[in-house]
Amino acid sequence: YKESLPYVQDIGDLLYINETYSNWCLVKTFSGQYETVRTMSQGNLELANKLNDTYAKMVIHYVLGCVDLAQGHVDQAAVSLENAVTLADQRGNRAHWAWVAGAWSLALSRLGQLRQAQELLVQALQTSTELHSYPTLSFTLPAAAFMLAITDQVEQAVELCALIDEQAVCGKTPWFEDVAGKSIKEMAASLPPEVVEAARERGRQRDLFVTAAELLEEFKGK
């Protein structure tokens, strides 16, 4: 995105420019550049509101929610992510809805609102599997991993983390570690090391979409 910005600016289309900057914020969020994202997003959101650019507004609320989630401001994160889901609804794009709903589910889990978080997660997984969308599913799985961990399925959560690290867009990123990875590792510290390593190995061998389908049925049954 950084390399493309001079060319986008030459085009002179404010809508296109702002959406490119919004997507760049998304990349910086997952790389852990949280304060940079906050600074960039303020101007982006002002322009998006002036242009009534629903896509850019959705992305900006999403990245601000993800930043707050990573930095422990969970109440604020939940508000931003709910706004992002509302904007995704307005756009009528199912893939975008599932992508942002996964993060909102994670925020609700951290707030202890497990029933609502699980219902939202089931919808996000359902949509992701129906669309067979790799990016959308990649952004939904962190919420599933955290949900497993806090419902006493830590070994399965470790397995899913290994899959995320191997195959998901957000795998092996500072953001994933901050919102779910570190917490799951702390919970897994009570397990025997050989159990943890066996779970990781199983996760590395898993298929992303098969796993998502299995998780969907599991969460539906709870």
N, C-alpha and C positions, 0 to 999 in steps of 0.2 A: 504494500500500500504506500509506503513512504516514497518509493521510486516513481510511483504513478502520479503523485500529487502535482508536480509541475505541469504534467500534460493535462490533468483534469482542470487545473486552474486556467490553463490557456483556453480551454473550451468556453469558460465564462458562464457556465450553467450553475447557478447557486445551489439548486436542488441536488444536482449530481455531485458538486463539490462537498456539500454537507453530508451526503450519504457516504461518500468515500471516507471523510474524516470520522464519521460514526463507526464505520467498519474497522478503521484503523484503531479506534479506541478499544474495540472488541479484542483485537490482536494483543494490544498492550495490556489489557486486563488479564488475559491468561498467562502472560509473561511476568505478571507480578508488579507492573509499573503503576501502582494504584493511585498515587498522588498526581502523577502525570495525567492519568485518565480523568480524575476529578477536575483538574484545571481545564483540560481540553473540552470536557463534556459541558461545562457551563455555557461557553459560547455556542457550542453546537446545539444545545437545547433551545437557547434563545432564538437562533436562526430557524430551527426546525418549527418552532411555534409560529414564527412570522410567516413561514412558507406553508404552514399546515401540512408538513411532511410527516405523515403517520409512520412510515417505515423508520425514518431517522429518530423520531421521538421514541418509538418502541425500543430500538437498539440502545439509545442513550439511557432510558430508564432501566433497561436490562443490565447494561454494564455498571451503572451506578449501584444497582442492587447487588450485583456480583462483587463489587468492590467492598460495599458495606458488609456483605456476608463474610468475605475473607478477613476483614479487619475487626469482626466481632460485633458490629452494629446491627444486630439481627432484626430488631423492631423496624429500624429504618429500611433495611434491606427488603423486608416483607412488603412494605408500602410501595417501594419502587418497582418491585417485581410484580405485584398485583396490577400496578399501572401498566406495566409492559404487557401483561396478559390481556388486559382490557383493550389496549391498542392493537394487539395481534388479532383479537376478536373482530375489531372494527375493520381490519384489513381482509379478513376472511381467508387468511393463508393458514392452512392446517399445520404445515411444517413449522412455520414460525411460532404458532401457538404452542405446539408441543415443546419446542426448543426453550421458550421462556417459562412455560409452566413447570418444567422439570426443576428449574432453579427456585421458583416460588415454593414448590413442594419441599425442597431442601430447607428453605428458610422456615417454613411452618414446622418441619420436624425439629429444628433447633429450638423453636419456641415451645415445643411440647404439644403442639396441636396435631397429634398423630392421625386422628380420623380424617381430618380435612386434607392433611398432607398425603395420606395414602390414597384417598379418592382422586386427588389431582394427579398423583404419580401413575395410577392405573390408566387414567385418560391419556396421559402423555405417552406412556408405553404403548397403549393401544394404537394411538395415532401414528407413532413412529414405526411400529411393526407393519401396520396397514400400508403406509407409504413406502416402506422399505428404504427409509432415508437414513443413510449413514451419519451425516452431520447432526441431524435431529436426535437420533438415538445416542450419539456420543455425548450430547449435552444433557441427556436425561439420566444416564446411568449413574453419575455421581450421587444423585438423590436416592437412587435405589440402593447403592452401597451403604450410604449413611443410615437409611431406614432399616436395612438388615442388621447393622451393627447395634443400633439402639433397641432392637427387639430381640436381643440375645442370640443373634445368628452371626456372631463375629467371624467364625471360620469361613462362612459363605461370603461375608463382606470382604475378607482378605482375598478370597478367590476372585471376586468381582473387581477389586482394585487392580489385581494383576492383569486382568483382561483389559481394563481401562487404560492402564499404562502401556500395554502392547498395541492396542488398536484404536482407541478413541481419540478424537481431536484434542481433547483437553488432557490426555494422558501425559504423565511426566512433566506437568507444568506446575509452577509455584502456586497458581490459583487452586488447582485440584488439591494439592497438599494442604493449603490453608483452610479450605472449606470442608474437607472430608478426610483426606489421607492421613493427616497427623492424628486426628481423633481416633480413627480406626486402628492405627498402629499402637496407640496408647492402650486401647481396649484389648488388642491382640497380645500385649505383653504378658497377659496372664496365661496364655496358651503355651504348651510346650513348643520349643523352637522347631522340632521336626514336624509338628502339626501345621505350623504356620508355613513352613517351606513347602510342604506337600500341597497345601491350599494354593499357594502361589503358582506352583508348577501346573496344577489343574487349570488355574485361571489362564495361564499363558497358552494353553492348548485349546481353549474354548473358542467357539464361533460366536461372533457378536450378535447376530440375529437369532440364532437358536437360543442363546442365553436370554435375550430379551423376551422371547416368546415364553420361555419357562418362568421367568420372573413375573410376567404378566399374569399367568395362571396362578402362580403362588400368591401374589398380592390380591388377586380377585377372590381367592378362597379364604382370606383372613377376615 
